[in-house]
Amino acid sequence: MATDHRPPTTGHQPPANTKSPPPEYLKSMVLLALLALGSQRPPAEGILRGVLTHYQKLKSLTVRVIHHADFMADAKDSSDALSWVAPRRFVLVSSRDSIPKLMSDGRRLTTFIPQVAPIGEPLEMEPGRTKSWEGRGGILLSFMMRGPMAEQWLHPERGIKTSFEWGKTLHWHDLEVSEIVETINARNAIEKISFYLSANHEHLLGTEVVTGSESIWTQYDGAVENPDLPATLGSLAKG
């Protein structure tokens, strides 16, 4: 009788012609995994309000505020050096000599125009009026000062509805960002505002509003949190 020298087989051996999954299958699995991660993102509004609360808890801040196609025509395509001390002291110095320097001692706003005596006025604003410091310092300064612009964007008056959702933008001005889009519905007039946060959701890097074919954006560059600034920042020199 002939002897069978073949090794014994088990019922658990894979088929001899096992093939790797096709690349299209692997791509689909990666896409599904990314979508699953995206669906687990925390609520956009909660993240944004958490970032703003972080800034409101700071003692001081310095940052360069870059304007492009700003709502304020004189500040278009310029920048401001902002120094701020909690709760309401600041100095704003523009990159343009033609744009006045602004200072706040916490109660009064002083405007410095070349060859003109300093102009002082109350820091508080009249209802329905936006003063120059909010446009120059942007929404970040308004958040820290709890100004009317911040209230309008985050706590609008009755009859105006807002919603927040994650946007799709991942890179903005060569920065890695997470985008949160706020939709403001005011009596059937809809406006969308993009908030660009750092990728780790800890800092506000800029905002953008698109009106028609024009993009109006503000970028916050080189922010330093809690620098050592004088407690008298924004006060007029005596004498």
C-alpha positions as CSV (number, residue, x, y, z in Angstrom):
1,M,0.0,0.0,0.0
2,A,1.4,3.4,-1.0
3,T,2.1,5.8,1.9
4,D,0.7,9.3,1.8
5,H,3.4,11.8,2.9
6,R,1.3,15.0,2.6
7,P,1.1,16.9,5.9
8,P,-2.2,16.7,7.8
9,T,-4.6,19.5,7.1
10,T,-6.8,21.4,9.5
11,G,-10.1,23.0,8.8
12,H,-8.7,26.5,9.7
13,Q,-6.3,27.1,6.9
14,P,-7.0,30.1,4.7
15,P,-7.7,29.5,1.0
16,A,-4.6,29.3,-1.1
17,N,-5.5,32.3,-3.2
18,T,-6.4,34.8,-0.5
19,K,-6.3,38.4,-1.9
20,S,-5.8,41.8,-0.1
21,P,-8.8,44.1,0.0
22,P,-8.9,46.4,-3.1
23,P,-7.7,50.0,-2.6
24,E,-11.2,51.3,-3.2
25,Y,-12.5,49.2,-0.3
26,L,-9.7,50.6,2.0
27,K,-10.5,54.2,1.0
28,S,-14.2,53.6,1.8
29,M,-13.3,52.3,5.2
30,V,-11.1,55.3,6.0
31,L,-13.8,57.7,4.8
32,L,-16.4,56.0,7.0
33,A,-14.0,56.2,10.0
34,L,-13.5,59.9,9.4
35,L,-17.3,60.5,9.1
36,A,-17.8,58.6,12.4
37,L,-15.2,60.8,14.1
38,G,-16.9,63.9,12.6
39,S,-20.3,62.8,14.0
40,Q,-18.7,62.6,17.4
41,R,-17.5,66.3,17.5
42,P,-18.9,68.3,20.4
43,P,-21.6,70.9,19.7
44,A,-20.1,73.9,17.7
45,E,-21.8,76.5,19.8
46,G,-20.5,75.1,23.1
47,I,-17.0,75.0,21.8
48,L,-17.2,78.6,20.5
49,R,-18.6,80.0,23.7
50,G,-15.9,78.1,25.7
51,V,-13.2,79.8,23.7
52,L,-14.8,83.2,24.3
53,T,-15.1,82.6,28.0
54,H,-11.4,81.7,28.0
55,Y,-10.6,85.2,26.6
56,Q,-12.9,86.9,29.1
57,K,-11.0,85.3,31.9
58,L,-7.6,86.7,30.8
59,K,-5.9,89.5,32.7
60,S,-4.3,91.1,29.7
61,L,-3.6,90.5,26.0
62,T,-1.5,91.8,23.1
63,V,-2.3,90.9,19.5
64,R,-2.0,92.3,16.0
65,V,-5.5,92.8,14.4
66,I,-5.3,92.5,10.6
67,H,-8.2,94.0,8.6
68,H,-9.2,93.2,5.1
69,A,-12.1,94.9,3.3
70,D,-13.3,96.0,6.7
71,F,-16.7,97.4,7.5
72,M,-14.8,100.6,8.5
73,A,-13.6,102.0,5.2
74,D,-10.6,103.8,6.8
75,A,-9.3,100.6,8.3
76,K,-9.5,98.6,5.1
77,D,-6.3,96.5,4.4
78,S,-4.5,97.8,7.5
79,S,-3.6,96.4,10.9
80,D,-3.8,97.5,14.6
81,A,-1.5,96.7,17.5
82,L,-3.9,96.0,20.4
83,S,-2.8,96.0,24.0
84,W,-5.6,95.3,26.5
85,V,-5.8,95.0,30.3
86,A,-9.0,93.7,32.0
87,P,-11.6,94.7,32.3
88,R,-11.8,97.7,29.9
89,R,-8.4,99.3,29.4
90,F,-6.8,99.3,25.9
91,V,-4.6,101.0,23.4
92,L,-5.0,100.6,19.6
93,V,-2.3,101.9,17.3
94,S,-2.8,101.6,13.5
95,S,-0.2,100.7,10.9
96,R,-1.4,103.8,9.1
97,D,-0.5,107.3,10.3
98,S,-3.8,108.6,9.0
99,I,-5.8,106.4,11.3
100,P,-6.2,107.8,14.9
101,K,-4.7,106.2,17.9
102,L,-7.4,105.1,20.4
103,M,-7.0,104.7,24.2
104,S,-9.4,103.7,26.9
105,D,-8.8,104.1,30.7
106,G,-11.8,102.0,31.4
107,R,-14.3,104.8,31.5
108,R,-13.4,107.2,28.7
109,L,-12.3,106.7,25.1
110,T,-9.6,109.1,23.8
111,T,-9.0,109.6,20.1
112,F,-5.7,111.1,19.0
113,I,-5.7,112.8,15.6
114,P,-2.6,114.4,14.3
115,Q,-2.5,118.2,14.8
116,V,-5.8,118.1,16.8
117,A,-6.3,118.1,20.5
118,P,-7.2,114.7,22.0
119,I,-10.9,114.0,21.8
120,G,-12.5,112.4,24.8
121,E,-15.9,110.8,25.1
122,P,-17.6,108.1,27.2
123,L,-16.6,104.6,26.5
124,E,-20.2,103.4,26.7
125,M,-22.1,103.5,23.5
126,E,-25.4,104.9,22.6
127,P,-28.1,102.3,21.6
128,G,-27.7,101.3,18.0
129,R,-24.3,102.9,17.6
130,T,-21.0,101.1,17.1
131,K,-17.9,103.1,18.1
132,S,-14.6,102.9,16.3
133,W,-12.9,100.8,19.0
134,E,-15.1,97.8,18.2
135,G,-14.4,97.9,14.5
136,R,-10.7,98.4,15.1
137,G,-10.3,95.7,17.8
138,G,-12.7,93.3,16.1
139,I,-15.0,90.8,17.7
140,L,-12.2,89.6,20.0
141,L,-11.9,93.0,21.8
142,S,-15.7,93.2,21.9
143,F,-15.9,89.7,23.5
144,M,-13.3,90.7,26.1
145,M,-15.0,94.0,26.8
146,R,-18.5,92.5,26.5
147,G,-19.4,95.1,23.9
148,P,-22.5,95.6,21.8
149,M,-21.0,93.7,18.8
150,A,-20.4,90.6,20.8
151,E,-23.9,90.9,22.3
152,Q,-25.4,91.3,18.8
153,W,-23.6,88.2,17.4
154,L,-24.1,85.9,20.4
155,H,-27.1,87.3,22.3
156,P,-29.3,88.9,19.6
157,E,-32.5,90.7,20.4
158,R,-35.8,88.9,20.4
159,G,-37.0,87.8,16.9
160,I,-33.5,87.2,15.6
161,K,-32.5,83.5,15.4
162,T,-29.0,82.1,15.5
163,S,-27.6,78.7,14.9
164,F,-24.0,77.2,14.9
165,E,-22.5,74.4,13.0
166,W,-19.1,73.0,12.1
167,G,-17.7,74.3,8.8
168,K,-15.6,72.5,6.3
169,T,-12.6,74.8,6.1
170,L,-9.4,73.3,7.5
171,H,-6.8,75.8,6.3
172,W,-7.2,79.6,6.3
173,H,-4.4,82.1,5.5
174,D,-1.8,79.3,5.8
175,L,-3.1,78.3,9.3
176,E,-4.6,75.0,10.3
177,V,-8.1,75.9,11.7
178,S,-11.4,74.5,12.7
179,E,-14.3,76.5,11.3
180,I,-17.6,77.3,13.1
181,V,-20.3,79.0,11.1
182,E,-22.9,81.1,12.8
183,T,-26.1,81.8,10.8
184,I,-28.0,84.8,11.9
185,N,-31.6,85.0,10.7
186,A,-33.0,88.5,11.2
187,R,-36.4,88.9,9.8
188,N,-35.7,86.8,6.7
189,A,-32.3,88.5,6.2
190,I,-29.7,85.8,6.6
191,E,-26.0,86.4,7.4
192,K,-23.3,83.8,7.9
193,I,-20.2,84.5,10.0
194,S,-17.2,82.1,10.1
195,F,-15.2,81.8,13.2
196,Y,-11.8,80.3,12.7
197,L,-10.4,78.6,15.7
198,S,-7.0,77.0,16.3
199,A,-7.0,73.3,15.4
200,N,-7.2,72.4,19.1
201,H,-10.2,74.7,19.6
202,E,-8.4,76.9,22.2
203,H,-7.9,80.2,20.4
204,L,-9.7,82.5,18.0
205,L,-7.6,83.2,14.9
206,G,-10.0,85.2,12.9
207,T,-13.5,85.9,11.5
208,E,-15.0,86.2,8.1
209,V,-18.2,87.5,6.6
210,V,-19.0,87.1,2.9
211,T,-21.3,89.8,1.4
212,G,-22.0,89.3,-2.2
213,S,-18.7,88.8,-3.9
214,E,-16.7,90.5,-1.2
215,S,-15.0,88.7,1.7
216,I,-14.6,90.8,4.8
217,W,-12.2,89.2,7.3
218,T,-10.2,90.0,10.4
219,Q,-7.2,88.0,11.6
220,Y,-5.7,87.9,15.0
221,D,-1.9,87.3,14.7
222,G,0.8,86.8,17.3
223,A,-1.4,86.9,20.4
224,V,0.3,86.9,23.8
225,E,-1.9,86.1,26.7
226,N,-1.4,87.7,30.2
227,P,1.7,89.8,29.3
228,D,3.0,92.1,31.9
229,L,1.3,95.4,31.0
230,P,0.9,98.5,33.2
231,A,-2.3,98.7,35.3
232,T,-2.6,102.3,34.1
233,L,-2.7,101.3,30.4
234,G,-4.9,103.8,28.5
235,S,-4.7,106.6,31.0
236,L,-3.7,110.1,29.8
237,A,-0.3,111.3,31.0
238,K,-0.7,113.9,33.8
239,G,0.8,117.4,33.5
